[in-house]
Amino acid sequence: MFPYLRSQRVNLQLLQETAARELMQNLDSIEGSKIIVLDESMVGHLELVTKPEMFTDRGIKLIALKPESRTPKDVQNIIYIVHTQVKLMDQLATHLKDNNQQGRQYYIFFVPRRSCLCIKHLENLDVINAFTHIYELTWNFFPLDSDVVSMEMPNAYRDVSIDGDTTALFQASIGLVQLQRLYGRIPKIYGKGVMAQFVWDHAKQLAIDEKSLYNGDKGAIDQLILLDRGIDLLSPLATQLTYEGLIDEFYGIHHNKLTLPAEHFPAYIISGSSTAGSEDPERLVGDKDRKTIFLHSGKPLYAELRNKNFNEVRILLARKVKDIQAQMNVNRQEQTVQEIKSFVERLPQLMEEKKETSVHTAIAGLIDERINVYSFSDDLAAEQEFMICADIDKSSAYIEDQIARRAELRNVLRLICLQCAAASGFKERVLNSYKRELAQVYGLEVLLTISHLEKAGLLRTQTESRAYAVLRKTLHLTVDDSVEINPKDISYVHSFYAPLTARLVEHSLKPLGWQTLKSQINNLPGPTFEDFQVQLIGIGGRHAVGATPSESSLMHARRVVLVFFVGGCTFAEIAALRFLAAQEDNNVEFVIATTKVINKHSFLDSLMSS
């Protein structure tokens, strides 16, 4: 259904097909005409596991869970597919009462599991008895690409660190067990951080309870690395300088889709068979004034560009345009019939390349406009000063100037939190000075936001440990002569700074890597742990269930490492891991799991909200 998810080692198409099959089997068990009502965020999630044709072939219509949405009177079954959130139950109850009629059957499909709180709330709203049956769809991970899965829980870090709600961690544990049911037992586990430890402890216990899984054969994944977002709060706050990272920060990538005003794209692209039209002919919410661009590895040009530093993207696009023009402008009169025939056969592919190049040239042009402003370069310069620990023990003149100018609060707080992360905490007088200035300029309500950031660990007072300053040198987190074009080091993703999480993974790949790392990362918050679940065969060997490869083939097989970011990760961190996997010396293949792909804006927004 989604060919771009296919992979030789860990085929994530299997995860998608399992989710789609679960949904369709439940739908097919309900007899009669049906209509599905989706909560707003579920629309995008549904598109990650199934296609609209699956519903149109069954005569099922999809509508949004909105007060104004009305269901046709001749439909026998109303099916609500909603996330397990208490706040959605009020909308669901209101919609049900507004569309209630004699002889109808009502159903709820909870994602990813049913909740006693939600059911109790429906009882209090006096609608629970209206439902014929309550199902649950165990969609713990949504596949985004052939090497990335996401729980699509944007508030996971906030829920745990600020609200003390560990639901996301428990769900992550269930997700890990589900992945091992599909792909086999993971023998080696390494991790760092409180949330990472929580996830693994619960996942291990669930596996033990499920004896067939705990005693099962070693599968496709050789190693699991669990990383708590709390051990590296600088990376999600830093400006990403990869193509994919900049698109996400400026415009937002949601469920593999980018939506922009149609006016930015050539008319022939919009009037012709658009990207959205060819892949998604029936959209739940349509907007003729906006263009939807699909962003995944199924698009060859995007797959080539997405992990590159933006300075290299400019060069690659210019080269691509030149190549296409050269192929289109060849003098056909001097060609033989066979050469012309070959060109005609290649023409559809060439036109598709031309269209994709035009789209990404337009996107790159929009990004260029955003980064060629003084505020962007000034913020970037301030970030890099903090990253090299320059004057981090006192209030920043640049930040104070931004506050005095009443600059956007979110960006001011981001810079303060980034300085705090680099300093491994502020001296008390510095933190109090920032609080006082923020309250005077932005009002006393900003103190509640500051309280949230303190609970989340982004603002704190200094202790004796200067973890970042030490690790910056020992792990080479900043690289002065970083190369952005044809890079040799992962620091290219920020043009200067290598994400700490990616650097930890890089060092863990070396012989005795994790053993060597343990002493170096003791100053980072949370426990450092490792676990071994089954007896290992060979060194980093991998085989599918039922296979009996020779010992030599096990020795030379590429290791498959599942890296799970608990609390979210950025596209820059994903690009860094893909860069490591592309280096032949590492002999590794990564599968990246996360609670949500985040950026500096979405991460702070989740923490600042009341």
Disulfide bonds with the S-S distance in Angstrom:
none
